[in-house]
Amino acid sequence: MKKAKKLPKVVCMGGGTGLPVVLQSLKNYPLDVTAIVTVADDGGSSGRLRSDFGLPPPGDLRNALVALSDADMMFKEVIQYRFKKGELKGHNVGNLMFAALNNITGNFKETVEVFSSFLNVRGKVLPLSQEKVTLVAETVNGCFVLGESKIPLNKEKIKRVFLEPKNVKPLEEVILALKNADFIIVGPGSLYTSVLPCLILQDVLFALKESRATKVYICNIMTQKGETEGFKASDHLKVIYKHLHFNPFDVVILNKKNDFYNSFLKFQTIGQEFVYQDVENINKYFNLKIVLDDLVNLKIPLRHDVTKLGSLLFSFFK
């Protein structure tokens, strides 16, 4: 009997709006996908539930689960529905279900597993940690900003970010996934509030160093107000290097069609511009492969196109 071909193990790390795009791009390919999701969010519905019930924030996890879900479209719409008035205004149905499940199970990891079964998730979604953490930013002027939601509102340039408490432990499954991965994908996403919180735990750093996986960084298409204003592609990599004290990546993926898409001047009015791909500086400072491709979503130019990104990524896995 012919042995079944082993699927490539792909681990995706991040949160916010970036991680679900990557997960959607990979969902329909023959891959063994694991998402590792930041638990530093403290704003909106997630922040309120975190404050009321002491559970890790569910919002980014919910979005990752829906991105990998094979459930009925209407059910996914219900999970993502946000109340617009009344006492539940701002709350999301999926987040409330997370809170209820966590009260029933008493274990956040088990809650995520149950939610995964509800949504018929293709792959695995893991919270980075079960512990309650706070993301802290230190500015260049020596001030400290506490809380993921407050950091982008800060008007001073960010020097570094770190998690409190300092001895936060990731899930054992997170470390095993990283060590056993064939490919590890980081980004796109908010550099200081989605990407770095997944990377800066000491145990994660060790696992990244030990892993023989091909490690890929997907650079953001646009700068982000309050985090990466004026950043070139090399600046994103330099900030990660400064926090980790080594370059974890083998490949960096950049969007190449800046000249055409800079015609979308409306985004400049909200303090964003397209990230300049300074290939010469990346080559100067980092030993990695640079992949340039047209990856912009024409309907939402701030984001990567799911189909384009999936096709590019899968070409690495063959």
C-alpha positions in Angstrom: 0.0 0.0 0.0 1.4 3.4 -1.0 2.2 5.6 1.9 0.4 9.0 2.1 2.5 12.0 1.3 3.4 14.0 4.4 1.9 17.5 4.3 4.3 20.4 4.9 4.0 21.8 8.4 3.4 25.5 8.2 3.3 27.7 11.3 1.9 31.2 11.0 2.5 33.8 13.8 0.8 37.1 14.4 -2.6 38.7 15.1 -4.8 41.6 14.1 -6.0 41.7 10.5 -2.7 40.4 9.0 -2.7 36.8 10.3 -6.3 36.0 9.0 -5.2 37.0 5.5 -2.3 34.6 5.6 -4.5 31.8 7.0 -7.1 32.4 4.3 -4.4 32.4 1.6 -3.2 28.9 2.7 -6.5 27.3 3.8 -7.3 25.5 0.6 -3.8 24.2 -0.1 -2.6 20.7 1.0 -0.8 21.9 4.1 -0.7 21.2 7.8 -1.3 24.8 9.1 -0.9 26.0 12.7 -1.6 29.5 13.7 0.1 31.0 16.8 -1.9 34.0 17.9 -0.8 37.0 20.1 -2.7 37.4 23.4 -1.7 41.0 24.1 -4.9 42.7 22.9 -6.6 44.9 25.5 -9.0 47.0 23.5 -12.6 46.9 22.4 -14.7 43.8 23.1 -11.7 41.7 23.9 -10.4 44.2 26.4 -13.8 44.4 28.2 -14.1 40.6 28.5 -10.5 40.3 29.6 -11.2 42.9 32.3 -14.5 41.3 33.4 -13.6 37.7 33.3 -9.8 37.5 33.4 -9.5 35.4 30.3 -6.9 36.1 27.5 -8.3 38.3 24.8 -10.4 36.2 22.3 -10.7 38.6 19.3 -7.5 37.7 17.4 -8.1 34.0 18.1 -11.7 34.3 16.8 -10.5 35.9 13.6 -7.9 33.2 13.0 -10.4 30.4 13.7 -12.9 31.9 11.2 -10.2 32.3 8.6 -9.5 28.5 8.8 -13.1 27.5 9.2 -15.1 25.2 6.9 -18.4 26.1 8.7 -21.4 27.4 7.0 -21.0 31.0 5.8 -24.1 32.2 7.8 -22.7 30.7 11.0 -19.4 32.4 10.4 -21.2 35.7 9.9 -23.0 35.2 13.2 -19.7 34.5 15.0 -18.3 37.7 13.6 -21.4 39.8 14.3 -20.8 42.9 16.5 -23.7 44.5 18.4 -24.3 48.2 17.5 -26.5 49.3 20.4 -27.7 48.5 23.8 -25.7 47.0 26.7 -23.9 44.7 24.3 -22.8 47.5 22.0 -19.3 46.8 20.7 -19.3 43.2 21.8 -18.8 40.5 19.3 -20.9 37.3 19.3 -17.9 35.1 19.0 -16.1 36.8 21.8 -19.1 36.3 24.1 -19.1 32.6 23.2 -15.4 32.5 24.1 -16.2 34.0 27.5 -19.1 31.5 28.1 -17.0 28.5 27.0 -14.1 29.6 29.2 -16.4 29.8 32.2 -17.6 26.3 31.5 -14.3 24.7 30.8 -12.1 26.7 33.2 -9.3 26.3 30.7 -8.5 28.7 27.9 -6.6 26.2 25.7 -9.6 23.8 26.0 -11.9 26.7 25.1 -10.0 27.3 21.9 -10.2 23.6 21.0 -14.0 23.5 21.6 -14.4 26.6 19.5 -12.3 25.0 16.8 -14.6 22.0 16.6 -17.7 24.3 16.5 -16.2 26.1 13.4 -14.8 22.9 11.8 -11.4 24.5 11.6 -9.0 23.2 8.9 -5.7 23.3 10.9 -4.9 24.3 14.4 -5.1 27.6 16.2 -3.1 28.2 19.4 -3.0 31.1 21.8 0.6 32.1 22.4 0.0 31.7 26.1 -2.8 31.1 28.6 -1.5 33.8 30.9 -2.8 37.3 31.3 -0.1 39.6 29.7 0.3 43.3 29.2 2.2 44.7 26.3 4.4 47.7 27.3 6.2 50.2 25.0 9.1 52.3 26.0 9.5 55.5 24.0 12.8 57.1 22.9 12.2 59.7 25.6 12.0 57.1 28.3 8.2 57.1 28.8 6.3 53.8 29.2 2.9 53.1 27.5 0.9 50.2 29.0 -1.5 48.3 26.9 -1.6 47.2 23.2 -4.5 49.5 22.4 -2.8 52.6 23.7 0.6 52.1 22.0 -0.5 53.2 18.5 -2.0 56.4 20.1 1.3 57.4 21.6 2.9 60.3 19.7 6.5 59.5 20.7 8.7 57.1 18.7 8.8 53.6 20.1 12.2 52.4 21.4 11.1 48.8 22.3 8.2 46.7 23.5 8.1 44.0 26.1 5.6 41.8 27.9 4.6 42.0 31.6 5.1 39.9 33.6 8.6 39.1 32.3 8.4 35.4 32.9 5.4 34.7 30.6 5.3 31.1 29.5 4.1 30.1 26.0 2.0 26.9 25.6 4.0 23.8 25.2 2.2 23.1 22.0 3.5 26.5 20.6 7.1 25.5 21.2 6.5 22.0 19.7 4.9 23.5 16.7 7.8 25.8 16.1 10.4 23.1 16.6 8.6 20.7 14.2 7.7 23.2 11.5 8.9 23.0 7.9 8.0 26.6 7.4 7.4 29.5 9.8 5.6 32.6 8.5 5.7 35.9 10.5 3.5 38.9 9.5 2.1 40.9 8.0 0.7 42.9 10.9 1.3 45.7 13.2 5.0 45.5 13.9 5.0 46.5 17.6 1.6 45.3 18.7 1.0 42.1 16.6 4.3 40.7 15.3 6.8 41.4 18.1 4.5 40.2 21.0 4.6 36.7 19.3 8.4 36.7 19.0 9.9 38.2 22.2 9.2 35.4 24.7 12.5 33.8 25.7 11.2 30.2 25.0 9.9 31.3 21.6 13.4 32.8 20.7 15.1 29.5 21.7 12.5 27.5 19.6 13.1 29.8 16.6 16.8 29.3 16.8 16.5 25.5 17.2 13.9 25.1 14.4 15.2 23.9 11.0 12.2 25.5 9.3 12.5 28.0 6.5 11.5 31.2 8.2 9.6 33.8 6.2 8.8 37.4 7.0 5.9 39.1 5.1 6.5 42.8 5.3 3.5 45.2 5.6 2.3 46.9 2.4 1.7 50.2 4.2 3.2 52.1 7.1 1.1 52.4 10.2 0.3 55.5 12.1 1.7 55.5 15.6 4.0 52.5 14.9 5.9 52.5 11.7 5.5 56.0 10.2 8.3 56.6 7.6 9.5 53.0 7.9 11.2 51.3 4.9 11.2 47.6 4.6 14.7 47.3 6.1 13.5 49.3 9.2 10.9 46.5 10.0 13.7 44.0 9.9 16.0 46.1 12.0 13.4 46.6 14.7 12.9 42.8 14.9 16.7 42.2 15.0 17.0 44.8 17.8 14.4 43.0 19.9 15.6 39.4 19.2 19.3 40.1 18.9 19.5 37.9 15.8 17.9 37.7 12.4 15.4 34.8 12.5 14.4 34.9 8.8 15.6 33.2 5.6 13.2 35.0 3.3 11.5 38.4 3.2 8.5 39.0 1.0 7.9 42.5 -0.3 5.2 44.1 -2.4 6.7 45.6 -5.5 4.2 47.8 -7.2 4.5 51.0 -5.2 4.5 53.4 -8.1 1.1 52.3 -9.4 -0.5 52.0 -6.0 0.8 55.3 -4.7 -2.0 56.8 -6.8 -4.3 55.9 -3.8 -3.5 59.2 -2.2 -6.5 59.0 0.1 -4.5 56.7 2.4 -1.9 59.4 2.9 -4.6 61.5 4.6 -4.7 59.1 7.5 -0.9 59.1 7.9 -0.1 56.0 5.9 2.0 55.5 2.8 3.3 52.4 0.9 6.4 50.8 2.4 9.5 51.5 0.3 11.4 48.3 -0.6 15.0 49.4 0.0 16.5 46.2 -1.3 20.0 47.6 -1.2 19.8 48.2 2.6 18.3 44.7 3.2 21.2 43.2 1.3 23.7 45.3 3.2 22.5 44.4 6.7 20.8 41.0 6.3 21.7 37.6 4.8 18.3 36.5 3.4 16.4 35.9 0.2 14.3 38.8 -1.0 11.1 38.0 -2.9 9.4 40.9 -4.7 5.9 40.4 -6.0 2.6 42.3 -6.7 0.6 41.4 -3.7 -1.8 44.3 -3.2 -5.5 43.7 -2.7 -7.0 46.1 -5.3 -10.2 46.5 -3.3 -8.4 47.2 0.0 -4.9 48.5 -1.0 -3.7 48.5 2.6 -3.8 44.7 2.6 -2.4 41.7 0.8 -4.5 39.9 -1.7 -5.4 36.4 -0.4 -5.2 34.7 -3.8 -1.9 36.3 -4.9 -0.3 35.7 -1.5 -1.4 32.0 -1.3 -0.1 31.3 -4.7 3.3 32.8 -3.9 3.6 31.1 -0.5 2.6 27.7 -1.8 5.4 27.9 -4.4 7.8 27.7 -1.5 6.2 24.6 -0.1 6.3 22.4 -3.2 
